[in-house]
Structure formats: structure tokens, C-alpha cells
């Protein structure tokens, strides 16, 4: 006999909401990488920057267990979309 899990699975069923503190630390980490010329490329960041962001956030927020892909990558896309929606008004 198999047991049925009480958590729903599927697209959008297990959403995680970022706190204001986590957002702030993510943006600060992105700014730190931007100021470091070894990570800056002509149109964005060099490959591997998400892993570096993951390490930086873990150092600043002990217990932060989100992975670079898909968690941090997805949130950066969301922040970009919100930023461009505001600036294009």
C-alpha cells in the first residue's frame, strides 16, 4: 500500500516567497559582482555568476538553502521584469 503525500505538486504549487531582507541581500550581491571586473562582461555577467551569488547569499544568510538554478535565476528574471515595467511607464 502506498501513502499519499499531502503536498501538491506541479507548476506553481510549491511557491516560495522571498522576504524583503532576501531581496535586499540579492541586490547587494549583484552590485558587489558588478563592481568586480572579473565577473563583469560587456552585456551582463560572465558564466558562473549565479553560483557565486548563491555562495554570497549563503554567507550573508546562514540557512539560506536556495540553489542558483532555478531559484535565484528565476527571482532575478522576476526582478528584471518588475524593474523594466516601472522604468517604461
HELIX and SHEET records of a PDB file:
HELIX    1   1 UNK A   20  UNK A   35  1                                  16    
HELIX    2   2 UNK A   49  UNK A   60  1                                  12    
HELIX    3   3 UNK A   68  UNK A   72  3                                   5    
HELIX    4   4 UNK A   73  UNK A   87  1                                  15    
END                                                                             
